[in-house]
Amino acid sequence: MKHLLIIWHSRTGAAEAMARAAFEGASGDEACTPRLLRANAAQPGDLLGADGYLFAAPENLASLTGEMKEFFDRCYYPVLGRIEGRPYALMIAAGSDGTNAARQAARICKGWRLKEAQPPMILCTHAQTTEEILAPKVLGVDALEKCRELGAGMAAGVGAGIW
């Protein structure tokens, strides 16, 4: 049995909703078992025990949020050279752009020599005012369905050994 590890961090709920929807989508695959884990709980052993990864995080100030970056920092060297070639995908929740956070996470994954399974999924909430930025996020049905499809696709690819 193959394993897909979905690691997430969220401040206002959007990235968490994305990760949970991806987990739902991935849960239907018989050849791959998904695991959902918050970034602050993820350890190097969790990465070593997985066959593929899906990282979900918000963009904050044109960068990954601190908790997601801390996960990458904490786990980077203990798994370096030990997870090369495994597939990954990114999901970024952003107010307006998301490309810098996606680029930052992709550079980390490139350093680990992971294999990008698909381009980053960036979901823009269009939150621009202080109140909108700080407010809890509720994602629409279409956005959540895209996340489920990404999770299902990652699980199918990992389970079938496509990557």
C-alpha positions as CSV (number, residue, x, y, z in Angstrom):
1,M,0.0,0.0,0.0
2,K,1.3,3.4,-0.9
3,H,0.9,6.5,1.2
4,L,0.1,10.2,0.4
5,L,1.0,12.7,3.1
6,I,-1.0,15.9,3.1
7,I,0.6,18.5,5.3
8,W,-1.2,21.8,5.9
9,H,-1.1,25.1,7.8
10,S,-4.0,27.6,7.9
11,R,-4.6,30.9,9.6
12,T,-8.2,31.7,8.6
13,G,-9.4,28.3,7.4
14,A,-8.9,28.4,3.6
15,A,-5.8,26.3,3.4
16,E,-7.2,23.8,5.9
17,A,-10.4,23.5,3.9
18,M,-8.3,22.9,0.8
19,A,-6.3,20.2,2.6
20,R,-9.4,18.5,4.0
21,A,-11.1,18.5,0.6
22,A,-8.0,17.0,-1.0
23,F,-7.9,14.3,1.8
24,E,-11.6,13.5,1.0
25,G,-10.7,13.1,-2.7
26,A,-7.7,11.0,-1.9
27,S,-9.5,8.7,0.5
28,G,-11.3,6.8,-2.3
29,D,-8.2,5.3,-3.8
30,E,-7.7,1.6,-3.0
31,A,-4.0,1.6,-3.7
32,C,-3.0,4.7,-1.7
33,T,-3.8,5.6,1.8
34,P,-3.9,9.4,2.5
35,R,-2.8,11.0,5.8
36,L,-3.7,14.5,6.9
37,L,-1.2,16.2,9.2
38,R,-0.9,19.8,10.5
39,A,2.5,21.3,9.7
40,N,3.4,21.8,13.4
41,A,2.9,18.1,14.1
42,A,4.8,16.8,11.0
43,Q,8.1,15.2,11.6
44,P,10.9,13.9,9.4
45,G,9.7,10.3,9.9
46,D,6.3,11.2,8.5
47,L,7.9,12.4,5.3
48,L,10.1,9.3,5.1
49,G,7.1,7.1,5.5
50,A,5.2,8.6,2.6
51,D,5.4,7.9,-1.1
52,G,4.1,11.3,-2.2
53,Y,3.2,14.7,-0.7
54,L,0.6,17.4,-1.0
55,F,1.5,20.7,0.8
56,A,-1.3,23.2,1.6
57,A,-0.5,26.6,3.0
58,P,-1.6,30.2,2.9
59,E,0.4,33.0,1.5
60,N,1.2,35.7,4.1
61,L,3.0,38.9,3.1
62,A,4.0,37.4,-0.3
63,S,5.6,34.4,1.4
64,L,4.7,31.1,3.0
65,T,3.3,31.4,6.5
66,G,5.7,31.0,9.3
67,E,4.4,27.7,10.6
68,M,4.6,26.1,7.1
69,K,8.1,27.5,6.6
70,E,9.1,26.2,10.1
71,F,7.9,22.7,9.1
72,F,10.1,22.8,6.0
73,D,13.1,24.2,8.0
74,R,12.7,21.6,10.8
75,C,12.4,18.7,8.4
76,Y,14.7,19.8,5.6
77,Y,18.1,18.4,6.6
78,P,16.9,15.2,8.3
79,V,15.3,14.0,5.1
80,L,17.7,15.5,2.6
81,G,18.9,12.8,0.2
82,R,16.3,10.3,1.5
83,I,13.1,11.3,-0.3
84,E,14.5,12.2,-3.8
85,G,12.2,11.6,-6.7
86,R,8.9,11.4,-4.8
87,P,6.0,13.3,-6.2
88,Y,4.5,16.4,-4.7
89,A,1.9,19.1,-5.4
90,L,1.2,22.4,-3.8
91,M,-2.0,24.2,-2.8
92,I,-1.8,27.8,-1.8
93,A,-4.6,30.0,-0.4
94,A,-4.0,33.6,-1.2
95,G,-5.7,37.0,-0.9
96,S,-4.7,38.1,-4.4
97,D,-1.7,36.4,-5.8
98,G,0.0,33.4,-4.2
99,T,2.8,33.0,-6.7
100,N,5.6,34.0,-4.3
101,A,4.5,31.4,-1.7
102,A,4.2,28.7,-4.4
103,R,7.6,29.6,-5.8
104,Q,9.1,29.5,-2.3
105,A,7.7,26.1,-1.5
106,A,8.6,24.8,-5.0
107,R,12.3,25.8,-4.4
108,I,12.3,23.9,-1.1
109,C,10.8,20.8,-2.9
110,K,13.4,21.2,-5.6
111,G,16.1,21.2,-2.9
112,W,14.7,17.9,-1.7
113,R,14.8,16.7,-5.3
114,L,11.1,16.0,-5.3
115,K,9.2,15.6,-8.5
116,E,6.5,18.1,-9.3
117,A,3.4,16.1,-10.1
118,Q,1.5,19.2,-11.4
119,P,1.7,23.0,-11.3
120,P,0.7,24.6,-8.0
121,M,-3.0,25.2,-7.3
122,I,-3.5,28.8,-6.2
123,L,-6.8,29.7,-4.8
124,C,-7.4,33.4,-4.5
125,T,-9.9,34.6,-1.9
126,H,-9.7,38.2,-3.1
127,A,-9.4,39.4,0.5
128,Q,-8.0,42.9,0.4
129,T,-9.1,44.9,3.4
130,T,-7.9,44.2,7.0
131,E,-11.3,42.8,7.9
132,E,-11.4,40.5,4.9
133,I,-7.9,39.3,5.4
134,L,-8.5,38.4,9.1
135,A,-12.0,36.9,8.6
136,P,-12.5,33.2,8.6
137,K,-12.7,31.9,5.0
138,V,-15.4,29.8,3.6
139,L,-14.6,28.3,0.2
140,G,-17.1,27.7,-2.5
141,V,-18.3,24.3,-3.8
142,D,-16.3,24.6,-7.1
143,A,-13.0,25.5,-5.3
144,L,-13.4,22.6,-2.9
145,E,-14.2,20.2,-5.8
146,K,-11.0,21.2,-7.5
147,C,-9.1,20.4,-4.3
148,R,-10.9,17.0,-4.1
149,E,-9.9,16.3,-7.7
150,L,-6.3,17.2,-6.9
151,G,-6.3,14.8,-3.9
152,A,-7.8,12.0,-5.9
153,G,-5.3,12.6,-8.7
154,M,-2.4,12.6,-6.4
155,A,-3.6,9.4,-4.7
156,A,-4.2,7.7,-8.0
157,G,-0.8,8.6,-9.3
158,V,1.0,7.6,-6.2
159,G,-1.0,4.4,-5.8
160,A,-0.3,3.4,-9.4
161,G,3.3,4.3,-9.3
162,I,3.0,6.8,-12.1
163,W,5.5,9.2,-10.5
